[in-house]
Amino acid sequence: MTYYSSDIKKDLTHLEKCKYFDEWLDIVKEILLNDEFQKRKYFRHHKGRLWDHVTEVSYYSFLMAKVHHADSKVCAIAGLLHDFYPKAYKYSKELDEIDHDYVTDVKKKQSIFKMHGFSHAEAAAINSKKYFPNLVDDKIFSIIKTHMFPLNISKIPKYKEGWIVTYVDKKLSIGLINKIRYMIDKDKKTVDY
């Protein structure tokens, strides 16, 4: 299975490119070309690919930082790595074929506070520091770790850039949720969206 592509521009066609696109790409290119990061093309996220979600959060956080006089480089990096958790929370056949370890925990029962929504921000921060120690400083680590506010109510963003990444992440996620007609099926069980 081929998941790696050095032609990352073809994997970014979902972004509405503006005059700052090349500046953003220069900041995040090292991450986008990383072998481990490229596997996120096969991590499922809501109804699409994790790759698409994190590149959108990164790019739009970068642009919002420019408008609000925040550190656009920090927003680009933190936005891209905010969901760089080490294991998938939804099954993907393609990911299973790359390496079964990515999907081993998908069907394990967990206490509520160990479930994906509560635990992935911390895991993503640690994983980001592991793979990109030259890029992830204390500020970026904090932004990744706190991006699930208010779900993780005790982890409040400390930086303006953290609020930007958190806002853009929620805005994009809610945009996906707004497209769903029914959140509950006829048996009153939550629908996987």
Summary of the structure (lengths in Angstrom):
residues: 193
radius of gyration: 16.3
end to end distance: 26.2
largest distance: 49.9
contacts: 569
relative contact order: 0.13
helix: 57%
strand: 3%
